[in-house]
Amino acid sequence: MRAGAGDDKVREVTTWRASGLFSEVERSAFEYAEKITITGGKVTDELWARLRRCFTESQLVELTAAVALENFRSKFNVPLHVESQGFCIIG
């Protein structure tokens, strides 16, 4: 939210496909995050081409690392019952 995302936009992250609030860059990032999060998900040539138009190589590495870190946290924290510590309460 520090980067300028308002409350309405944050609330619509889970329905990003149907929302009109997200840019092509944001939609591409969401789709990429989904593809690399779902086991067996494939990043198509079309998606990769879109990503290359939206992001530099360094940005793609950073985006991939950020998604991978969140995937790690979800696989690590959930079974160990590690809570959010109240830093990000959305509701």
N, C-alpha and C positions, 0 to 999 in steps of 0.2 A: 504494500500500500504506500510505502514511501516513494515509490516510483510514479505514483499518480493514479493508481487504480482506486476507484471509488467503491463504496460499499455495494452498490448495485452490481458492479462488474464482478466483485469478489463472490457475491451470492450466486452468480450465474456460471461460475467456473465448471460446475458439475454438468451443466446443460449447454456447454459451449457451442455445440453443433447447431442448436436451435436459436441461440442468442445472436442478436445483431450487434452486440457490443464489442466484438473482438475483430481485430484486424487480420489480414492474411498472414502476417508474421506470427501472431499469437495462435491462430488456428493451426498453422503448420507445426508450431512447437507443441501444442496439445496433441495433435495427431501423432507426432514423433514419440512423445512421451508414452502415449498409449501403446504404440507398436513395440517399443523396447521394454515395456513393463509386462505385457502379456506374454507368457511363456509360449514360444513358437511363433510370436508375431514377426512379421516380415516388413522391412522397410522397402517399399517398392521403388523402382527407378524413378517413377513420377514424383513420389514424395521426396526422394533424395534431391531431385532437380529443383523442386520448390524450395527445399531447405537451403540449397546452395545459392538460390537467388535472394533469400532472406537473411542469411547469416554468413559470416566469414568462417574460414576453417577453424580459427581459434574459438570463435563463438560456438561452433558446433561441438567442439571438444568439451567446452565448458558446460553446454547444455546437456550433453551426454553424461558427463560426470555428475551433474546436479541430479539428474533423473536416477542414475545408478545409486547415488548416495541415499536418496529417499526410498528407493526400493530396498536397499540394505537395511535402513532403519525400520521399515515396516516388517521385514522378515526377522529382524533381531529383537525389536522392542515389544512387539505384540505377544509372542510366546512367553517373554519374561515379565510381562505386565508393566512395562515401563510407560508411565503416563507422560502427557505433554508438558507437565510442570506448569500449566496454566499460561504459557507464553502466547499461545494462539488459540483463543477461545472464540469460535465463530458461532453465532446463534442469535 
